Amino acid sequence: MEVLAPEALIDDLRGVLRGRYPVHPVRQLLLGGELTREQLQGWAKNQFHEFRNIHRFFGIRYQKCPIQALRRMLLENMVEEEGEDLFGGEYPSHAELWTRFGEGLGIPREEMQGYEPLPGIKAALEMYVQLVQQSHWAVAIGTGLVFEGEGPKRMGEERQALETNYPWIPSEALAFFRAHEYHDEGHGDFIVEVIKEHIMDAGLQEEMRAAVRTRVDIMWLQNESIYQAFVRPQLSPEAAGRLEAAAN
């Protein structure tokens, strides 16, 4: 099995990531301004389940990493997730930022924090925690290529769509997206460097490809759960058919 050079490996992984699935119908509708207020609320309440549990897989990455310099970088990332305001930074925890986003959508704080997520959402989180637990330490970090690595672009697109197409959302409620546009660029660079330096044999490269595919599948499951519960029942058969054909 061929061992790819570092830059070729990153290109290969990004090809796996971007070629795994087309844009999910939920994201198509979100970016196009076609989700109702109630659908946005369902999306937000279910996405919160991962954001409030990020410590479960971030902590595993930190625990498994054998290199102190990298652990320091992971620790910085965890501090940002738990709230850089602890050390004089601008933002509170990202779970708090998402709660404020929910308030901007009309979701009371108590409802967001007490919401019971859909079964598929809960299963998706457990699948990702298990993936990180079972992976080589560098692969566990490398799975962040899917979320953090694509974060600035994805979060920027979502913020712009929310600002343009849902003008009733207060601008200050979108701080979650601005924080990720800023922080995820550095996090993505860190993840790329870990992959390029520490995933340089054939077995690990294949494990990394499989882990990227699995992480993408998990994120698709999250979107699909939300789509089936909140979006598809309100679509006409023709509209659902067009969206789903574009996603296959």
C-alpha positions in Angstrom: 0.0 0.0 0.0 1.4 3.4 -1.0 2.4 5.8 1.6 1.4 9.4 0.6 3.6 12.4 1.2 2.2 14.8 3.8 0.6 17.3 1.4 -0.7 14.5 -0.8 -2.2 12.9 2.3 -4.0 16.1 3.3 -5.4 16.5 -0.3 -6.5 12.8 -0.3 -8.3 13.2 3.1 -10.0 16.4 2.0 -11.1 14.6 -1.2 -12.6 11.8 1.0 -14.3 14.4 3.2 -15.8 16.5 0.4 -16.6 13.6 -1.9 -18.4 11.4 0.7 -21.7 13.1 0.4 -23.2 16.1 -1.4 -24.8 18.9 0.6 -27.5 17.6 3.0 -31.0 18.9 2.4 -31.1 20.5 5.8 -28.0 22.5 4.9 -29.4 23.3 1.4 -32.5 24.8 3.0 -30.6 26.6 5.8 -28.3 28.3 3.3 -31.1 29.1 1.0 -33.2 30.7 3.7 -36.0 28.2 3.4 -36.2 26.8 6.9 -39.1 28.0 9.1 -38.5 29.4 12.5 -39.8 26.1 14.0 -37.4 24.1 11.9 -34.4 26.3 12.8 -35.4 25.8 16.5 -35.4 22.0 16.0 -32.0 22.1 14.3 -30.6 24.3 17.1 -31.9 22.3 20.0 -30.5 19.0 18.6 -27.1 20.4 17.6 -26.7 21.6 21.2 -26.3 18.0 22.3 -22.9 17.7 20.8 -21.8 21.2 21.7 -22.6 20.6 25.4 -20.7 17.3 25.3 -17.6 18.3 23.5 -15.5 17.6 26.6 -16.3 13.9 26.2 -14.2 13.5 23.0 -11.8 16.5 23.4 -10.8 15.0 26.8 -10.0 11.6 25.2 -7.8 13.3 22.5 -5.9 15.1 25.3 -5.6 12.0 27.5 -4.3 9.8 24.6 -1.7 12.2 23.2 1.8 11.3 24.3 3.5 14.6 23.2 3.5 17.4 25.7 3.7 20.2 23.2 0.6 18.9 21.4 -1.2 18.4 24.7 -0.7 22.1 25.4 -2.3 22.9 22.0 -5.2 20.6 22.8 -5.6 22.2 26.2 -5.8 25.6 24.7 -8.6 24.3 22.4 -10.5 22.9 25.4 -10.2 26.1 27.2 -11.7 27.9 24.3 -14.6 25.4 24.2 -15.2 25.8 28.0 -14.9 29.6 27.9 -11.9 31.7 27.2 -13.4 34.3 29.5 -11.9 32.2 32.3 -8.6 33.8 31.4 -9.6 37.2 30.2 -10.7 36.3 26.7 -13.7 37.5 24.8 -16.0 34.5 24.6 -17.8 32.4 27.1 -18.1 28.6 26.5 -19.3 27.6 23.1 -22.2 25.8 24.7 -23.2 29.2 26.2 -22.8 30.9 22.8 -25.1 28.3 21.3 -27.6 28.8 24.1 -27.6 32.5 23.2 -28.1 31.7 19.6 -31.1 29.6 20.6 -32.5 32.6 22.5 -32.2 34.6 19.4 -34.3 32.0 17.6 -36.9 32.2 20.4 -35.9 29.2 22.4 -35.9 29.9 26.2 -32.7 29.1 27.9 -34.3 26.5 30.1 -35.9 24.7 27.1 -32.5 24.5 25.3 -30.7 23.2 28.3 -33.4 20.7 29.2 -34.2 19.4 25.7 -34.2 15.7 25.1 -32.4 15.2 21.7 -33.6 12.9 19.0 -32.4 9.3 19.3 -30.3 9.7 16.2 -28.6 12.7 17.7 -27.7 10.9 20.9 -26.5 7.8 18.9 -24.3 10.1 16.7 -22.5 11.5 19.7 -21.8 8.0 21.2 -20.5 6.9 17.8 -18.1 9.7 17.7 -16.9 9.2 21.3 -16.3 5.6 20.5 -14.4 6.4 17.3 -12.0 8.7 19.2 -11.6 6.2 22.0 -10.7 3.4 19.6 -8.4 5.3 17.2 -4.7 5.8 17.3 -4.0 9.1 19.2 -3.0 11.0 16.0 -6.0 9.7 14.1 -8.3 10.7 17.0 -6.9 14.3 16.7 -7.1 14.0 12.9 -10.8 13.4 12.9 -11.1 17.1 13.7 -10.3 17.7 10.0 -14.0 17.1 9.3 -15.4 19.7 11.8 -12.6 22.1 12.9 -10.8 21.8 9.6 -13.8 22.8 7.6 -15.1 25.2 10.3 -14.1 28.7 9.1 -15.7 28.1 5.7 -18.8 26.3 7.0 -19.4 28.7 9.9 -18.9 31.7 7.6 -21.5 30.4 5.1 -24.0 29.7 7.9 -23.5 33.1 9.5 -23.9 34.9 6.2 -27.0 32.9 5.4 -28.5 33.6 8.8 -27.8 37.3 8.5 -29.1 37.5 5.0 -32.1 35.2 5.0 -33.3 35.3 8.6 -33.0 39.1 9.5 -35.2 38.6 12.5 -32.3 36.9 14.4 -30.4 39.5 16.4 -26.8 40.0 15.2 -25.4 39.4 18.7 -27.0 35.9 18.7 -24.6 34.9 16.0 -21.4 35.1 18.1 -21.1 31.3 18.1 -20.4 31.4 14.4 -18.0 34.3 14.6 -16.0 32.6 17.3 -15.7 29.4 15.2 -14.8 31.4 12.1 -11.9 32.9 14.1 -10.7 30.0 16.3 -11.2 27.1 13.9 -8.7 28.4 11.4 -5.9 27.9 14.0 -7.4 24.6 15.1 -7.6 23.4 11.6 -3.9 24.2 11.0 -3.0 22.3 14.1 -4.9 19.2 13.0 -3.3 19.3 9.6 0.2 19.5 11.1 -0.5 16.5 13.4 -1.7 14.5 10.4 1.3 15.5 8.3 3.9 14.7 11.0 2.4 11.7 12.8 0.4 9.7 10.2 3.1 8.7 7.9 2.8 5.0 7.5 0.4 3.0 5.3 -1.6 1.5 8.1 -2.2 4.8 9.9 -3.1 6.5 6.7 -5.7 4.0 5.9 -7.0 4.2 9.5 -7.2 8.0 9.0 -9.2 7.7 5.8 -11.7 5.3 7.4 -12.0 7.6 10.4 -12.7 10.6 8.2 -15.4 8.7 6.4 -17.0 7.6 9.7 -17.0 11.2 11.1 -18.7 12.4 7.9 -21.2 9.6 8.2 -21.9 10.7 11.8 -22.5 14.3 10.8 -24.8 13.1 8.0 -26.8 11.1 10.6 -27.2 14.2 12.7 -28.6 16.2 9.8 -30.7 13.3 8.6 -32.3 12.9 12.0 -33.2 16.6 12.1 -34.5 16.5 8.5 -36.8 13.5 9.1 -38.2 14.9 12.3 -38.7 18.6 11.5 -38.3 19.2 7.8 -39.5 16.4 5.6 -43.0 16.1 7.1 -43.7 19.7 6.0 -42.4 19.3 2.4 -44.5 18.5 -0.5 -43.6 15.1 -2.2 -42.2 17.0 -5.1 -40.0 19.3 -3.0 -38.7 16.4 -0.9 -38.0 14.4 -4.1 -36.0 17.3 -5.6 -33.9 17.8 -2.4 -33.3 14.1 -1.9 -32.3 13.5 -5.5 -29.7 16.3 -5.2 -28.4 14.6 -2.1 -27.9 11.2 -3.7 
